[in-house]
Structures are given as C-alpha cells and as structure tokens.
Amino acid sequence: MGTALRQEPHARRRWIKPERNAPVIEGVVVAGDLMRPDGNGRPGGTDRPTLWLLNAVKRSIYLASGMATEAVTATTDPPLHQWIETLRSPQDADAYWASVHDRLPWSAAVEELILERLRRRFCVGYEMPPWLVRLLDENAVPYVDLRLHPVRFLDDLIFAARTPLIETQAALLAMSILESEVIVTAGLREAMCRFISEARVPDNTVLVAGQRRFDATQIVGGGFFDAEPFAADIRAICGRYGGVVLKPHPLDRQHSLLTVASQVLPGRLFGVIDDNIYRMMALPQITAVLTVNSGVAYEAPYFGKRVHTLAPLSLRLAWRGAEADTASHASMNDVVLTPDFWRTVLAPHTAVTPLDGMRLPPKPNRLRIALDSFWNFQQIDTDRIPREAVMQP
C-alpha cells in the first residue's frame, strides 16, 4: 500500500471493536482457485482476476480496518508454483484440476504453502472452489466469497457475495439490490430488442446454449461434463419444440451439448447462431433455453423463457428482502468496492471504523470497463444491435 493510505488522520479515527471472544485476524488475503491451470496447463489460471480483485478492494479494506491486503497466487509464489507443477503435467492439468476441485487431498505441502498463508487472516475469495471453502471452514478461517453475478444484462455487472456468518449475510442482504431492478431492466431490454430487430427463427424454438468445456461450472463428479450420456434426454427435450437453434459460447464453440443437440430430428435444427444472446431471449419465437448450467439459466426466466438444465446450477442467489442463510450469495452492486462493505464483513473479526455511507456515483458499465468484460453486452447498449440474426447451416 502507498504511504498516502498510512497517514496520521486515519490513525486518529474512532474504532469499533469486535465482539468479545471473536477471533482476531492479523491481516487480509485475496485468493482464488490456486489449482486451476492457465491455458497452457501451467499454474495460475485465476491469478489475473485475483490480482484485479486485490487492487480493486485493498484501499477500501485499509480505510475500513487499517489492515494491508495481499494476494496468494501461484505465479507470485515460487514454492507454491513449483509444488503445483509436481502434481501434474501441463497436458494433464485440466483433468487433475477437475479431480481435486471438490476436495484437495491433505498433505504437508497444503499445510505449509496454503493453509499457513491463510491462518489468522481474513480471506477474500475470488470464485472460491469447494476445496478451498472446505479448508477454510475446517480451520475456522473467516472469509467472504465474491464472484461475478450470473445476471449480466443490468446497467453494470454485479457481484454475488457469501459469508459463513448468518448475521453478516443478513447485513449484506440489506445492502443488496432488489430483484425488481432485474425484472424491470429485462422488460426494457426486451422492448428495445423487439423494437429494432426481427426474428428469423420459427415459433416455439428452443435455444441450446453452449459453454466453455473446461470451465469450473462444467466439473461434475471429478471430471468435465460430457453430454453424450444425456443424448436421449437432450433429444427428448428438443423434440418438444418446433425448432432448435444452437448458440455456441463466444470463446469455445465445441461443447458436447451442441454436438448432441445438432443430431435432433431432421427439419427441427435451424442452424448455429452467433447473434447476441439477449436479443435472442427477447424474441417471442424463442420459448425455451437448454443448457448444461450456463448463467443464461438464471437470466432466461426474466425474459419469460422455460429453462432446461442438465447439471446443477453453481449458485443459489438472494436479493434484498430475502431471509438470510449461509448457502446463498447476496446480489450486490459496486457497494462491494466501498469501505462500508468491508466494515460489515470484517467487523466480527477486527476493529473497524464507523460506517460513513460513502457510495460511488452511479456510472453505467463501471465494472465492465474495469474488468474489460462485456460479453457482447455493448451490442444492446452502446453499440445497439447491428443486424438480423445470421444462421449458419
């Protein structure tokens, strides 16, 4: 942290102490899925977004608690990097990652290289895998799990946040957004998309949405999802509809679900479409979505679409006004970047400064720009929709 954050005026602030007997932390760390490989099979697949999160929140954490924040990443920790490389070859990295995604085998290296970096600290998790959640829970390490929310058609991206403390989760829900904001925005997106474009798909069409094959959401039972064993179910679902269109993921066009769905009855398949997913869901001719467990499954009901999934959805979502539980993620806007958010999650574990109500001024696409992640949203926002859907045979 820069010296500008360590000046005396902060030290003179009034501090609110944690409750008696609460575990006291000595610092804050940001960590992601340390076992996920990058595109070349090397350690560090989530290091870039982990460091993004560190840089985005470390100043607010300091304003809230006076504590410095550091990241635990494979690429900046040579012993951790070297240990992970001993576990698997680059060619087998994805398969090994899937095999330990639920539970990482215990070893002296896990104790020394991972757990010791987390003990006596508050862990800010970026899309924490099940193995890391288990490790933190079993060793009483406090944490908040942050991830990008699967509903991505609002004026900006939002976060999903979960802590293991019911009182803290209730406080986060009070800071969350209302689900009515999503419902109203879906109506606006649908109105615009229908107003300026026309459909080239038949009535009663099911949209089959692909995903990235080697994404964490595709890990099921220690391996990556394969649609072939579900071929009969997929054909039966597609057979209920008058037409089938395939929508590949922009970064991976080869998902097995698309391969199986392309083998439906002759005359039902109307081709592959690369059009904007929100324009497609706005069309009345699209009546349903079939996917493994894409984020589209969370979004489609807001456009009045039936949803068919082949694997469990990765998150349970909650909105302001819901009853708190520790299994659901609160739906939160960029309040996550403010000191008040960090005062709320850190208060049970360390002294914090008083809430001050500071909020960033409203700005569309703040997080999309900061993350350089638009998922083609600009086509229905700043760039509009350029043309009718183009089908590929």
SEKEBA-587636 format. One record per residue (C-alpha): residue number from 0; x, y, z. Coordinates in steps of 0.25 Angstrom, whole numbers, plus 2048, in hexadecimal, padded with zeros to 3 digits. Each point is the difference from the previous one (the first is absolute). Layout:
BEGIN
<node num="NUM" x="X" y="Y" z="Z"/>
...
***
This chain:
BEGIN
<node num="0" x="800" y="800" z="800"/>
<node num="1" x="805" y="80E" z="7FD"/>
<node num="2" x="804" y="80A" z="80B"/>
<node num="3" x="7F4" y="808" z="7FD"/>
<node num="4" x="7F7" y="7F6" z="807"/>
<node num="5" x="808" y="7FF" z="80C"/>
<node num="6" x="800" y="80F" z="805"/>
<node num="7" x="7FC" y="804" z="80E"/>
<node num="8" x="7F2" y="805" z="7FE"/>
<node num="9" x="7FB" y="7F2" z="7FE"/>
<node num="10" x="807" y="7FB" z="80D"/>
<node num="11" x="7F8" y="80B" z="808"/>
<node num="12" x="7F3" y="7FA" z="7FB"/>
<node num="13" x="7F6" y="7FA" z="80A"/>
<node num="14" x="801" y="7F1" z="7FF"/>
<node num="15" x="7F4" y="7F6" z="803"/>
<node num="16" x="806" y="7F3" z="806"/>
<node num="17" x="7FB" y="7F2" z="7FD"/>
<node num="18" x="7F8" y="7F8" z="80A"/>
<node num="19" x="807" y="7FA" z="80C"/>
<node num="20" x="805" y="7F2" z="7FD"/>
<node num="21" x="800" y="803" z="7F1"/>
<node num="22" x="80C" y="7FA" z="7F8"/>
<node num="23" x="809" y="80B" z="7FE"/>
<node num="24" x="807" y="801" z="7F2"/>
<node num="25" x="80E" y="805" z="7FD"/>
<node num="26" x="7FE" y="804" z="7F1"/>
<node num="27" x="7F7" y="7FE" z="7F3"/>
<node num="28" x="804" y="7F7" z="7F5"/>
<node num="29" x="7F9" y="7FE" z="7F2"/>
<node num="30" x="801" y="7F2" z="7FA"/>
<node num="31" x="7F9" y="7F9" z="7F4"/>
<node num="32" x="800" y="7F2" z="7FB"/>
<node num="33" x="80F" y="7FD" z="802"/>
<node num="34" x="7FF" y="7F2" z="7F9"/>
<node num="35" x="7FA" y="806" z="7F3"/>
<node num="36" x="80A" y="800" z="7F4"/>
<node num="37" x="801" y="80A" z="7F6"/>
<node num="38" x="7FE" y="7FE" z="7F1"/>
<node num="39" x="80E" y="7F9" z="7FF"/>
<node num="40" x="7FE" y="7F7" z="80B"/>
<node num="41" x="809" y="808" z="80A"/>
<node num="42" x="7FC" y="804" z="80E"/>
<node num="43" x="7F9" y="80E" z="801"/>
<node num="44" x="7F3" y="7FF" z="7F9"/>
<node num="45" x="7F8" y="809" z="809"/>
<node num="46" x="80C" y="809" z="804"/>
<node num="47" x="7FC" y="80C" z="7F7"/>
<node num="48" x="7F2" y="802" z="805"/>
<node num="49" x="805" y="7FD" z="80E"/>
<node num="50" x="80A" y="80C" z="7FF"/>
<node num="51" x="7F5" y="808" z="7F9"/>
<node num="52" x="7F8" y="7FE" z="80D"/>
<node num="53" x="80B" y="803" z="809"/>
<node num="54" x="803" y="80D" z="7F9"/>
<node num="55" x="7F1" y="804" z="800"/>
<node num="56" x="7FE" y="7FE" z="80F"/>
<node num="57" x="80D" y="802" z="807"/>
<node num="58" x="7FE" y="80F" z="803"/>
<node num="59" x="7F2" y="7FE" z="805"/>
<node num="60" x="804" y="7F5" z="809"/>
<node num="61" x="80B" y="809" z="806"/>
<node num="62" x="7F6" y="80B" z="802"/>
<node num="63" x="7F7" y="7F6" z="807"/>
<node num="64" x="80A" y="7F9" z="809"/>
<node num="65" x="80E" y="806" z="7FE"/>
<node num="66" x="805" y="7F3" z="7FB"/>
<node num="67" x="808" y="7FD" z="7F4"/>
<node num="68" x="7FB" y="7F6" z="7F6"/>
<node num="69" x="809" y="7F6" z="7F8"/>
<node num="70" x="7FD" y="7F6" z="7F6"/>
<node num="71" x="803" y="7F1" z="800"/>
<node num="72" x="803" y="7FC" z="7F1"/>
<node num="73" x="808" y="7F5" z="7FA"/>
<node num="74" x="808" y="809" z="7F6"/>
<node num="75" x="805" y="809" z="80B"/>
<node num="76" x="803" y="7F5" z="80A"/>
<node num="77" x="80C" y="7F7" z="7FA"/>
<node num="78" x="7FF" y="7F4" z="80A"/>
<node num="79" x="7F1" y="800" z="7FE"/>
<node num="80" x="801" y="800" z="7F1"/>
<node num="81" x="80B" y="7F5" z="801"/>
<node num="82" x="7F8" y="7F7" z="809"/>
<node num="83" x="7F3" y="801" z="7F7"/>
<node num="84" x="809" y="7FD" z="7F4"/>
<node num="85" x="805" y="7F3" z="807"/>
<node num="86" x="7F1" y="7FB" z="801"/>
<node num="87" x="7FD" y="7FF" z="7F1"/>
<node num="88" x="806" y="802" z="7F2"/>
<node num="89" x="7FB" y="80C" z="7F8"/>
<node num="90" x="7F9" y="7F6" z="7F7"/>
<node num="91" x="7F8" y="7FA" z="80C"/>
<node num="92" x="7FE" y="80D" z="807"/>
<node num="93" x="7F1" y="802" z="7FD"/>
<node num="94" x="7FD" y="7F2" z="803"/>
<node num="95" x="807" y="801" z="80E"/>
<node num="96" x="7FA" y="80D" z="803"/>
<node num="97" x="7F2" y="7FA" z="7FE"/>
<node num="98" x="804" y="7F4" z="808"/>
<node num="99" x="803" y="808" z="80D"/>
<node num="100" x="7F6" y="80B" z="7FD"/>
<node num="101" x="7F7" y="7FB" z="80B"/>
<node num="102" x="80A" y="7FC" z="80A"/>
<node num="103" x="80F" y="802" z="800"/>
<node num="104" x="808" y="7F4" z="806"/>
<node num="105" x="807" y="804" z="80D"/>
<node num="106" x="80F" y="801" z="801"/>
<node num="107" x="80B" y="807" z="807"/>
<node num="108" x="801" y="809" z="7F3"/>
<node num="109" x="7F2" y="804" z="802"/>
<node num="110" x="802" y="804" z="80E"/>
<node num="111" x="80D" y="807" z="7FE"/>
<node num="112" x="7FD" y="807" z="7F2"/>
<node num="113" x="7F2" y="803" z="801"/>
<node num="114" x="7FA" y="7FF" z="80E"/>
<node num="115" x="80B" y="807" z="807"/>
<node num="116" x="7FE" y="80C" z="7F6"/>
<node num="117" x="7F1" y="801" z="805"/>
<node num="118" x="801" y="7FD" z="80F"/>
<node num="119" x="7FD" y="80C" z="809"/>
<node num="120" x="7FB" y="808" z="7F3"/>
<node num="121" x="7F3" y="803" z="7FA"/>
<node num="122" x="7FF" y="7FA" z="7F2"/>
<node num="123" x="7FA" y="807" z="7F5"/>
<node num="124" x="7FD" y="7F5" z="7F6"/>
<node num="125" x="7FE" y="802" z="7F1"/>
<node num="126" x="7F7" y="7F6" z="7FB"/>
<node num="127" x="804" y="7F6" z="80B"/>
<node num="128" x="800" y="7F1" z="7FC"/>
<node num="129" x="7FA" y="7F6" z="809"/>
<node num="130" x="80D" y="7FB" z="805"/>
<node num="131" x="804" y="80E" z="805"/>
<node num="132" x="7F3" y="802" z="807"/>
<node num="133" x="802" y="7F3" z="807"/>
<node num="134" x="80E" y="804" z="804"/>
<node num="135" x="7FC" y="80D" z="806"/>
<node num="136" x="7F3" y="7FA" z="807"/>
<node num="137" x="808" y="7F5" z="806"/>
<node num="138" x="80B" y="809" z="805"/>
<node num="139" x="7F7" y="80B" z="805"/>
<node num="140" x="806" y="80A" z="7F6"/>
<node num="141" x="7F6" y="80C" z="7FE"/>
<node num="142" x="7FC" y="803" z="7F2"/>
<node num="143" x="7F7" y="807" z="7F5"/>
<node num="144" x="7FE" y="7F9" z="7F3"/>
<node num="145" x="7FF" y="80A" z="7F5"/>
<node num="146" x="7FD" y="7FD" z="7F1"/>
<node num="147" x="7FA" y="807" z="7F4"/>
<node num="148" x="7F1" y="7FE" z="800"/>
<node num="149" x="7FA" y="7F8" z="7F5"/>
<node num="150" x="7F5" y="80A" z="7FD"/>
<node num="151" x="808" y="809" z="7F7"/>
<node num="152" x="7F6" y="809" z="7F8"/>
<node num="153" x="7FE" y="80B" z="80A"/>
<node num="154" x="807" y="80D" z="7FE"/>
<node num="155" x="80C" y="7FB" z="806"/>
<node num="156" x="806" y="7F2" z="805"/>
<node num="157" x="7FC" y="7FD" z="80E"/>
<node num="158" x="807" y="7F7" z="80B"/>
<node num="159" x="7FB" y="7F4" z="807"/>
<node num="160" x="805" y="7FF" z="80F"/>
<node num="161" x="7FF" y="7F6" z="80B"/>
<node num="162" x="806" y="7FF" z="80E"/>
<node num="163" x="7FE" y="7F4" z="80A"/>
<node num="164" x="7FB" y="809" z="80A"/>
<node num="165" x="7F1" y="801" z="800"/>
<node num="166" x="800" y="80E" z="807"/>
<node num="167" x="80A" y="806" z="7F5"/>
<node num="168" x="7F8" y="7F9" z="7F5"/>
<node num="169" x="7F3" y="807" z="805"/>
<node num="170" x="808" y="80D" z="800"/>
<node num="171" x="804" y="7FE" z="7F2"/>
<node num="172" x="7F2" y="7FD" z="7FB"/>
<node num="173" x="7FC" y="80D" z="806"/>
<node num="174" x="80A" y="807" z="7F7"/>
<node num="175" x="7FC" y="7F8" z="7F4"/>
<node num="176" x="7F8" y="804" z="7F4"/>
<node num="177" x="7F1" y="7FD" z="7FE"/>
<node num="178" x="7FD" y="7F5" z="7F6"/>
<node num="179" x="7F5" y="809" z="7FA"/>
<node num="180" x="80C" y="808" z="7FA"/>
<node num="181" x="803" y="7F4" z="7F8"/>
<node num="182" x="7F2" y="7FD" z="7FC"/>
<node num="183" x="7FE" y="80F" z="7FB"/>
<node num="184" x="80D" y="800" z="7F9"/>
<node num="185" x="7FD" y="7F3" z="7F9"/>
<node num="186" x="7F3" y="807" z="7FB"/>
<node num="187" x="808" y="80C" z="7FA"/>
<node num="188" x="80A" y="7F6" z="7F9"/>
<node num="189" x="7F4" y="7F8" z="7FA"/>
<node num="190" x="7F9" y="80D" z="7FC"/>
<node num="191" x="80C" y="805" z="7F9"/>
<node num="192" x="804" y="7F3" z="7F9"/>
<node num="193" x="7F3" y="7FE" z="7FB"/>
<node num="194" x="7FE" y="80E" z="7FB"/>
<node num="195" x="80D" y="801" z="7F7"/>
<node num="196" x="801" y="7F1" z="7FB"/>
<node num="197" x="7F8" y="7F5" z="7FB"/>
<node num="198" x="801" y="7F1" z="801"/>
<node num="199" x="805" y="7F5" z="7F7"/>
<node num="200" x="7FC" y="7F4" z="808"/>
<node num="201" x="7F3" y="7F9" z="800"/>
<node num="202" x="7F6" y="801" z="80B"/>
<node num="203" x="802" y="7F6" z="80C"/>
<node num="204" x="80F" y="7FF" z="7FF"/>
<node num="205" x="80A" y="7FC" z="80B"/>
<node num="206" x="80D" y="806" z="800"/>
<node num="207" x="80C" y="7F7" z="804"/>
<node num="208" x="80A" y="808" z="807"/>
<node num="209" x="80F" y="7FB" z="800"/>
<node num="210" x="80A" y="802" z="80B"/>
<node num="211" x="80F" y="800" z="801"/>
<node num="212" x="804" y="7F1" z="802"/>
<node num="213" x="80B" y="802" z="80A"/>
<node num="214" x="7F9" y="80A" z="809"/>
<node num="215" x="7FE" y="7FD" z="80F"/>
<node num="216" x="7F1" y="7FF" z="7FE"/>
<node num="217" x="802" y="7F4" z="7F7"/>
<node num="218" x="807" y="7F8" z="80B"/>
<node num="219" x="7F6" y="7F5" z="804"/>
<node num="220" x="804" y="7F4" z="808"/>
<node num="221" x="80F" y="803" z="7FF"/>
<node num="222" x="800" y="801" z="7F1"/>
<node num="223" x="7FB" y="809" z="7F5"/>
<node num="224" x="7F2" y="7FF" z="7FB"/>
<node num="225" x="7FD" y="7F8" z="7F4"/>
<node num="226" x="7F2" y="801" z="7F9"/>
<node num="227" x="801" y="7F2" z="7F9"/>
<node num="228" x="7FA" y="7F8" z="80C"/>
<node num="229" x="7F5" y="80A" z="800"/>
<node num="230" x="7FD" y="7FF" z="7F1"/>
<node num="231" x="7F2" y="7F9" z="802"/>
<node num="232" x="7FC" y="80B" z="809"/>
<node num="233" x="805" y="80B" z="7F7"/>
<node num="234" x="7F9" y="7FB" z="7F4"/>
<node num="235" x="7F3" y="7FE" z="808"/>
<node num="236" x="801" y="80F" z="805"/>
<node num="237" x="803" y="805" z="7F2"/>
<node num="238" x="7F4" y="7F8" z="7FA"/>
<node num="239" x="7F6" y="808" z="808"/>
<node num="240" x="803" y="80C" z="7F8"/>
<node num="241" x="7FD" y="804" z="7F2"/>
<node num="242" x="80F" y="804" z="7FD"/>
<node num="243" x="80E" y="800" z="806"/>
<node num="244" x="80B" y="80A" z="7FF"/>
<node num="245" x="80E" y="7FE" z="805"/>
<node num="246" x="807" y="80C" z="807"/>
<node num="247" x="80F" y="7FD" z="803"/>
<node num="248" x="808" y="807" z="80B"/>
<node num="249" x="808" y="80B" z="7F9"/>
<node num="250" x="80D" y="7FA" z="806"/>
<node num="251" x="7FD" y="7F1" z="7FD"/>
<node num="252" x="7F7" y="7FB" z="7F5"/>
<node num="253" x="803" y="7F1" z="802"/>
<node num="254" x="7F7" y="7FD" z="80D"/>
<node num="255" x="7FB" y="7F1" z="7FF"/>
<node num="256" x="7F2" y="805" z="803"/>
<node num="257" x="800" y="807" z="7F2"/>
<node num="258" x="805" y="7F4" z="7FA"/>
<node num="259" x="7F5" y="7F7" z="805"/>
<node num="260" x="7F5" y="80B" z="7FE"/>
<node num="261" x="804" y="801" z="7F2"/>
<node num="262" x="7FC" y="7F2" z="7FE"/>
<node num="263" x="7F1" y="802" z="802"/>
<node num="264" x="7F5" y="7FC" z="7F6"/>
<node num="265" x="801" y="805" z="7F2"/>
<node num="266" x="7F9" y="80D" z="7FE"/>
<node num="267" x="801" y="805" z="80E"/>
<node num="268" x="80E" y="805" z="800"/>
<node num="269" x="801" y="80E" z="7FA"/>
<node num="270" x="80F" y="802" z="802"/>
<node num="271" x="80A" y="807" z="808"/>
<node num="272" x="7FE" y="80E" z="804"/>
<node num="273" x="80A" y="80B" z="805"/>
<node num="274" x="7F7" y="80B" z="803"/>
<node num="275" x="7FF" y="807" z="80D"/>
<node num="276" x="7FA" y="7F7" z="80B"/>
<node num="277" x="7F7" y="80B" z="806"/>
<node num="278" x="7FA" y="803" z="7F2"/>
<node num="279" x="7FD" y="7F1" z="7FF"/>
<node num="280" x="7FA" y="7FF" z="80D"/>
<node num="281" x="7F7" y="80C" z="7FD"/>
<node num="282" x="7FA" y="7FA" z="7F4"/>
<node num="283" x="7F2" y="7FA" z="802"/>
<node num="284" x="804" y="7F5" z="7F7"/>
<node num="285" x="80A" y="7FA" z="80A"/>
<node num="286" x="7F8" y="7F9" z="80A"/>
<node num="287" x="80B" y="7F8" z="808"/>
<node num="288" x="80E" y="7FF" z="803"/>
<node num="289" x="808" y="7F3" z="801"/>
<node num="290" x="80E" y="801" z="807"/>
<node num="291" x="809" y="7F8" z="809"/>
<node num="292" x="800" y="80A" z="80B"/>
<node num="293" x="803" y="80D" z="7F9"/>
<node num="294" x="7FE" y="80E" z="806"/>
<node num="295" x="7F5" y="801" z="7F6"/>
<node num="296" x="7F8" y="7F7" z="808"/>
<node num="297" x="7FF" y="80B" z="80B"/>
<node num="298" x="7FD" y="80A" z="7F6"/>
<node num="299" x="7F6" y="7FA" z="7F6"/>
<node num="300" x="7F4" y="7FF" z="80A"/>
<node num="301" x="800" y="80F" z="801"/>
<node num="302" x="7FD" y="800" z="7F1"/>
<node num="303" x="7F5" y="7F6" z="802"/>
<node num="304" x="807" y="7F4" z="7FB"/>
<node num="305" x="7FF" y="7F2" z="804"/>
<node num="306" x="80E" y="7FA" z="805"/>
<node num="307" x="805" y="7F2" z="7FF"/>
<node num="308" x="80E" y="7FD" z="807"/>
<node num="309" x="808" y="7F3" z="7FF"/>
<node num="310" x="809" y="803" z="80D"/>
<node num="311" x="7FD" y="808" z="80D"/>
<node num="312" x="802" y="80F" z="7FF"/>
<node num="313" x="80C" y="804" z="808"/>
<node num="314" x="7FA" y="80B" z="808"/>
<node num="315" x="7F4" y="803" z="809"/>
<node num="316" x="7FC" y="80F" z="7FF"/>
<node num="317" x="7F9" y="809" z="809"/>
<node num="318" x="7FB" y="80E" z="7FF"/>
<node num="319" x="7FD" y="80B" z="80A"/>
<node num="320" x="7F4" y="7FD" z="809"/>
<node num="321" x="803" y="7F1" z="7FF"/>
<node num="322" x="802" y="7F8" z="80D"/>
<node num="323" x="80F" y="7FE" z="803"/>
<node num="324" x="807" y="7F3" z="7FF"/>
<node num="325" x="80F" y="7FC" z="7FF"/>
<node num="326" x="7FE" y="7F7" z="7F3"/>
<node num="327" x="7FB" y="80C" z="7F7"/>
<node num="328" x="808" y="80B" z="7FA"/>
<node num="329" x="7FB" y="80E" z="801"/>
<node num="330" x="7FE" y="808" z="7F3"/>
<node num="331" x="808" y="80D" z="802"/>
<node num="332" x="804" y="80C" z="7F7"/>
<node num="333" x="80D" y="808" z="801"/>
<node num="334" x="7FD" y="802" z="80F"/>
<node num="335" x="80A" y="7F4" z="801"/>
<node num="336" x="80B" y="80A" z="7FD"/>
<node num="337" x="7FD" y="80A" z="80B"/>
<node num="338" x="806" y="800" z="80E"/>
<node num="339" x="7F2" y="7FE" z="806"/>
<node num="340" x="7FF" y="7F2" z="7FA"/>
<node num="341" x="80E" y="7FC" z="806"/>
<node num="342" x="7FC" y="806" z="80D"/>
<node num="343" x="7F4" y="7F7" z="800"/>
<node num="344" x="807" y="7F3" z="7FD"/>
<node num="345" x="80C" y="803" z="809"/>
<node num="346" x="7F9" y="805" z="80C"/>
<node num="347" x="7FF" y="7F2" z="807"/>
<node num="348" x="80F" y="7FE" z="7FE"/>
<node num="349" x="807" y="80D" z="803"/>
<node num="350" x="7FE" y="80E" z="804"/>
<node num="351" x="7FA" y="809" z="7F4"/>
<node num="352" x="7FD" y="80F" z="7FE"/>
<node num="353" x="7F1" y="804" z="801"/>
<node num="354" x="7F7" y="7FF" z="7F4"/>
<node num="355" x="800" y="80D" z="7F8"/>
<node num="356" x="7F7" y="7FD" z="7F5"/>
<node num="357" x="809" y="803" z="7F4"/>
<node num="358" x="7FC" y="7FB" z="7F3"/>
<node num="359" x="806" y="802" z="7F2"/>
<node num="360" x="7F8" y="809" z="7F7"/>
<node num="361" x="7F7" y="7F8" z="7F6"/>
<node num="362" x="807" y="7FC" z="7F3"/>
<node num="363" x="7FC" y="7F6" z="7F6"/>
<node num="364" x="80A" y="7F5" z="7FC"/>
<node num="365" x="80A" y="804" z="80B"/>
<node num="366" x="803" y="7F2" z="803"/>
<node num="367" x="7FF" y="7FB" z="7F2"/>
<node num="368" x="80B" y="80A" z="7FC"/>
<node num="369" x="808" y="7FE" z="80C"/>
<node num="370" x="800" y="7F1" z="7FD"/>
<node num="371" x="800" y="801" z="7F1"/>
<node num="372" x="7F5" y="7F6" z="800"/>
<node num="373" x="7F4" y="804" z="7F8"/>
<node num="374" x="7FB" y="7F2" z="7FA"/>
<node num="375" x="7FB" y="808" z="7F4"/>
<node num="376" x="7F6" y="808" z="809"/>
<node num="377" x="804" y="80C" z="7F9"/>
<node num="378" x="7F9" y="7FB" z="7F4"/>
<node num="379" x="7F3" y="803" z="807"/>
<node num="380" x="805" y="80C" z="808"/>
<node num="381" x="80A" y="80A" z="7FA"/>
<node num="382" x="801" y="7F9" z="7F2"/>
<node num="383" x="7F2" y="7FC" z="7FE"/>
<node num="384" x="7FC" y="7F3" z="7F8"/>
<node num="385" x="807" y="801" z="7F3"/>
<node num="386" x="7F8" y="7F6" z="7F7"/>
<node num="387" x="7F6" y="7F5" z="800"/>
<node num="388" x="805" y="7F2" z="804"/>
<node num="389" x="809" y="7F9" z="7F7"/>
<node num="390" x="7FE" y="7F1" z="7FF"/>
<node num="391" x="80B" y="7F6" z="7FD"/>
<node num="392" x="7FC" y="7F3" z="7FA"/>
***
